[in-house]
Amino acid sequence: MTSGIEKSVHIEAPVELVWRMVTEPDQVVRWFADSIDLEATPGYQGSMTFRPEAGGVVEAPSTVESVEAPRRLTYRWTHPAGTTASPANSTLVEFTLTPSDGGTVLRVVETGYDGLGWPQDQQDAFVDDHTDGWSHHLGRLEQLFARRSADAAR
């Protein structure tokens, strides 16, 4: 059993710029959710909408837990719509931004799925899906900054 999904990426940009990409809805839609109603304000309750390539629409109610601009953001999600997010019904996503080698290391950790009382096969499917998802989305974010660097070098 895994205690958390953890992914990191080094981005060739200052922390403040990466922070904007993680917290500002008009930037988040460039690499993560298809639409987003979320503000980097503790207690803010909103949602993210995903339209997977396989079809359909996934609505993810989300509640911001903590904000330490521009270094750390946490929110809870995956709780049923119309309920208050808690450790008993949601997972916790933590973004940590650390200056490194002239850029930023963005670390994402998602935890809490092992406490939701799901059957093991559902938990395993969730972990596989979200592990692949974080890799995919962080790769998209990395590509955005790589294109930006390439454009600046021209």
N, C-alpha and C positions, 0 to 999 in steps of 0.2 A: 504494500500500500504506500502510495506516495503522499507526502505531507504538503506538497505545494508544487505548483508549476512555476518555474523561474526561467526567464529569458533576459538576455542583455544584448545591447548593440552599441557600438561606438559610432557616434555621429560627428562629422567634421563641422561643428557649429557650436557657438557659445551656449551655455546653459539657458540664458534668457530666451534665446530663439527656439530652442527645443521645448522649453516650458510653454511657450505660446502654442506650439504644435500639439501639445498634450492637453492643454486646458481651454483653448478658444474654439468654440464650435465650428466657426468657418474654416479653421485649420484642421480640426479633427476629422472632418468629412473628407479631407484630401487623402487620408491614409487608413482610416479605421472604420467608423460607422457611416452608413449611407445618409443618415440624418441624426441629429442629436439635439436634445433639450437638456443641457446640463451646464451649470455654472460652477466655477471653482470657489464655492462658498460652502463652508461646513453646514450640513443639514439640508442643502438643496436637494429636492426630489424632482427628478426628471426621468428621461428615458433615452435610449439609443435604439435606432432601427437599422437592421441589417437585411439586405436582400441577397442571400447567397446565390452563387452561380447556378446551383442545382434548382433554384426556384423557391418561391414562397417568400414570406416576410417573417423576420424574427424581431419581436419587440422585447427590449430588455429594460425593465424599470431599473432605475439607478438612483442611489442616494450618496451624496458626498459625505464622507466621514471626517476627513481632516485635510487641511491645506497648509503647507509651509513653503510659500512661494520664495524662490523658484526651484526648490529642491525636492519637495515631496507632495504627492497627492494620493489620497486613498478614497475609494468608493466601494459600496456594496452593490451587487447586482445579482441577477438570476432569481430574485424573490418573486412570488406570484404577484401579478398586477393587483392593485388595490390593497396590498398589505404593507406594513411598515417593515423595512429591511432590518434584519437582526442576524446574529450569528447562527440562529436556529433555522433560517430559511434563505440564506444568501451566501455568496462567496465574497471575499474581500480582495480587491485589486489594489496593489500598491505600486505607484510609479516613483522611482528614486532617480534623481539626476545628479551626477557627480562630474565636476570638471576633470578632464584627463587628456593629456597630450595635445593641448590646443583645441580640444573638442569637448564632447560630453559623452559619458557612459549613461545610457538610459537602461535601467533595470526594471523589469516588470515581474511582480510576484503575485500569483493568485492562490489564495488559500481558503480553507473552510469547507470545501466540498465533502471532506471525510466526516464532518459533523452534521450532515443534513439528513442522515438516516436513510439514504438511498440504498437500494440493493447494489451489490458489488458490480454487477454488469452495467448498471446505469452510471455508477461512479466512474468505472473504467472508460465507458464511452465518452463521458463528459471530459475526463482528463485528456483522452486522445484528441477529441475535437478542439478543445481549448489550447492544447499544446501546439497543434498544427495551426490553429487560428492566430495565436500570438506570433509564431514564427512568420506566418504569411504577412500579417499586418506590420510587424516591426521591419520586415524586409521592404515593404512598400515605403515606410517612413525613411529608411536608409536610402532607398533609391531616389526619393524626393530631394534629399540633401546632396546626394552624389550628382544629380542633374544640376542642382543649383551651383555646386562647386565647379562643375564642368563649364557651365554658362559664364561664371565669373572669370574663369581662366581664359576665355576667348578674347 
